[in-house]
Amino acid sequence: MQAELTEMNEFLEIEEEVLRMLKTVFDPEIPVNVYDLGLIYGVDIDGPKCHITMTLTAPSCPAGDFIVEDIRQKVLSVDGIDDVQVDIVYEPEWTKDMMSEEAKLELGFL
């Protein structure tokens, strides 16, 4: 039982650190991080592997490659993660409604 609790605590710490790192990644054209923009659709951690499903504000986003590489590098810096896969999807389509309240406020939508 104690080993399971320790393992769960370690998982939660890694997950929390991954989310914290995602909040340090910005689209160079928008002063809000990708997490609060609502671009991150899923984070799946399986041992040392992290799979992130995300979208972009537009399919033709010129910063897409930069954002994906920034995510990869920052999530790889998390202790316990040694492999990061980032998949970009366009379903569901991103809308401004997916932004956090803080992001909407920062961008003047509230």
C-alpha positions as CSV (number, residue, x, y, z in Angstrom):
1,M,0.0,0.0,0.0
2,Q,2.8,2.4,0.9
3,A,4.6,1.7,-2.3
4,E,1.5,2.5,-4.3
5,L,1.1,5.8,-2.5
6,T,4.7,6.7,-3.2
7,E,4.3,5.8,-6.8
8,M,1.1,7.8,-7.1
9,N,2.8,10.8,-5.4
10,E,5.8,10.6,-7.8
11,F,3.4,10.4,-10.8
12,L,1.4,13.5,-9.6
13,E,4.6,15.4,-9.0
14,I,5.8,14.6,-12.6
15,E,2.4,15.5,-14.0
16,E,2.3,18.8,-12.1
17,E,5.8,19.7,-13.3
18,V,4.9,18.8,-17.0
19,L,1.9,21.2,-16.7
20,R,4.1,23.9,-15.1
21,M,6.5,23.6,-18.0
22,L,3.7,23.8,-20.6
23,K,2.7,27.1,-19.0
24,T,6.2,28.4,-20.0
25,V,5.6,27.8,-23.7
26,F,4.3,30.8,-25.7
27,D,3.2,31.3,-29.2
28,P,5.6,34.1,-30.3
29,E,2.7,36.2,-31.6
30,I,0.4,35.8,-28.6
31,P,1.4,36.9,-25.0
32,V,-0.3,33.9,-23.4
33,N,1.0,30.4,-22.8
34,V,-0.2,27.5,-24.8
35,Y,-1.9,25.8,-21.8
36,D,-4.0,28.9,-20.9
37,L,-4.8,29.4,-24.6
38,G,-6.5,26.0,-24.5
39,L,-4.2,24.5,-27.1
40,I,-3.3,21.5,-25.0
41,Y,-6.0,18.8,-25.5
42,G,-4.3,16.1,-23.5
43,V,-1.3,15.0,-21.6
44,D,-0.7,11.3,-21.1
45,I,2.2,10.2,-18.9
46,D,3.2,6.5,-19.0
47,G,6.4,5.9,-17.0
48,P,9.1,8.0,-18.6
49,K,7.1,8.7,-21.7
50,C,4.9,11.8,-22.2
51,H,2.4,12.1,-25.0
52,I,0.9,15.5,-25.6
53,T,-2.1,16.1,-27.9
54,M,-2.5,19.7,-28.9
55,T,-3.7,22.1,-31.6
56,L,-2.7,25.4,-33.0
57,T,-4.8,28.6,-33.2
58,A,-4.8,28.1,-37.0
59,P,-3.7,25.2,-39.3
60,S,-1.3,27.5,-41.0
61,C,0.3,28.9,-37.8
62,P,3.9,29.8,-38.8
63,A,5.1,29.2,-35.3
64,G,3.8,25.6,-35.1
65,D,7.2,23.9,-35.4
66,F,8.8,26.4,-32.9
67,I,6.0,25.7,-30.4
68,V,6.2,21.9,-30.7
69,E,10.0,21.9,-30.3
70,D,9.8,24.3,-27.3
71,I,7.3,22.0,-25.7
72,R,9.5,18.9,-26.4
73,Q,12.6,20.6,-24.9
74,K,10.9,21.9,-21.8
75,V,9.0,18.7,-21.0
76,L,12.2,16.7,-21.5
77,S,13.7,18.8,-18.8
78,V,11.3,17.3,-16.2
79,D,12.9,14.7,-14.0
80,G,11.4,11.3,-14.8
81,I,10.5,12.1,-18.4
82,D,12.9,10.9,-21.2
83,D,10.6,10.7,-24.2
84,V,8.1,13.3,-25.4
85,Q,5.8,12.9,-28.4
86,V,3.7,15.9,-29.5
87,D,0.8,15.3,-31.8
88,I,-1.0,18.2,-33.5
89,V,-4.6,17.7,-34.2
90,Y,-7.3,20.0,-35.6
91,E,-10.4,18.3,-34.2
92,P,-12.0,19.7,-32.3
93,E,-11.2,23.0,-33.9
94,W,-9.7,25.6,-31.5
95,T,-11.9,28.5,-30.5
96,K,-11.5,31.4,-28.2
97,D,-13.9,29.7,-25.8
98,M,-11.1,27.2,-25.0
99,M,-9.0,29.9,-23.3
100,S,-8.8,30.2,-19.6
101,E,-10.4,33.3,-17.9
102,E,-6.9,34.7,-17.4
103,A,-6.0,34.4,-21.1
104,K,-9.3,36.0,-22.1
105,L,-8.6,38.9,-19.7
106,E,-4.9,39.2,-20.9
107,L,-6.1,39.4,-24.5
108,G,-9.0,41.8,-23.8
109,F,-11.8,39.3,-24.5
110,L,-13.4,40.0,-21.1
